[in-house]
Amino acid sequence: MTLRTGRHFLQIPGPTNVPDQVLRAMAAPTIDHRGPEFAALTVRLLAEIKPVFGTQGPVVIYPATGTGAWEAALVNTLSPGDRVLCFETGHFATLWQEMASALGLEVDFVPGDWRHGADPAELARRLDADITQSIKAVCVVHNETSTGVTSRIAEIRQALDDADHPALLFVDTISSLGSIDYRHDEWGVDVTVAGSQKGLMLPPGLSFNAVSDKALAASKTSRLTKSFWDWAPIIEANRRGSFPYTPNTNLLYGLHEALGMLAAEGLPQVFARHARHAAATRAAVRGWGLEVLCADEREHSGSLTAVLMPDSPDGPDADQVRKVILERFDMSLGAGLGKLSGRIFRIGHLGHFNDLTLAGTLAGVQMGLEIAGVPVDPAGLGAALDVLRTP
């Protein structure tokens, strides 16, 4: 077994590094989840989390991963055979539409190249063609974790408004919430889906639905089967500071601490920090002579950067580079998923993260590329440091 010293660099785009103060909060003794102390915590949490979503409406918390929150969004609002429009922006958008099909929904899957976000103009065309307004919901991944592409949700909402179309808008923010500017109420989102293990700086195990009044109204007539995911008993129990199931008590302690950290830094500052680290990472990639996967300057992710490997039959693929970096420098990078397997690696720069962590990450990537035999310009690291020197 190889002896490792120092900290492991976990630079995948989630789960992210959990801050020490969040770990300490989670290590507190478990209390009675039916008692008054926990009820008071629940009431505080449900108020504290709303600004992160940009909402005044209810936020439902499940002891689940983000996949559970996807299902909750669908089953609470739709009925068998309902037509849903989904955009193919990457691996996770593909999985979400597969879930919708498995639940008995009719899915129109708008094809994409995995280098661009959801196209508002294409949505407008499809809504104009929907004369009978049979489309009941539009599903968009805000920040596609598999590609590092961020869709322009405000423009998606504008397309719905311009068409005067009643479809619900569902948005996956699993790798953007708490890292990239997001506005549930202002952008007219009906259900926002999120998870705990990325920008919220927690381990996996909590998922969320932020819910609009329109979505709540749709839940009254929805006929898809649901029990555990049903919003109604959860929202009712939450009014008393409780849950209709056993909650993830100690993860909720950690959530309280993490929300306090985000509030102390200020969400605009959090978003600016992520954008700055993303810009420094792109500067390094381009300085190395490599290509960022995201092809639209308006859609670069603040959470992660996907790096496209040179198309060379003799050179190493992305997974070989990742293997070298893990073995030599004890650093984990994200793999290419689905049809990007072996073609890209992903650098996560979200959550509890600072300038020196990014500098160390990019130094490790540059050395790993060189050791693996990828021809790169060593000026790439310097280009990133130039960005980081600017406050």
Protein Blocks (a to p, Z undefined) as FASTA:
>chain_A
ZZdedjdddfbebiadddfklmmmmmpccddfkbmklmmmmmmmmmmmmmmnopabdcdd
ddddfklmmmmmmmmmmcehiacddddfbjklmmmmmmmmmnopacdddddehlaccdfk
lmmmmmmmmmnopafbdcddfbacknopacdfklmmmmmmmnopabdcdddfklmgopac
cdfklnopabdcddfklmnopaehiacddddfklmmmmmmocbdcfklpmklmmmmmmno
pafbdcdfklmmmmmmmmmmmmmnopmlmmmmmmmmmmmmmmmmmmnopacfblcfklcc
fkbccddddddfkbccfklmmmmmmmmnopacdddehjlgokaccdddehjddfklmmmm
mmmmmmmmmmnopacdfklmmmmmmmmmpZZ
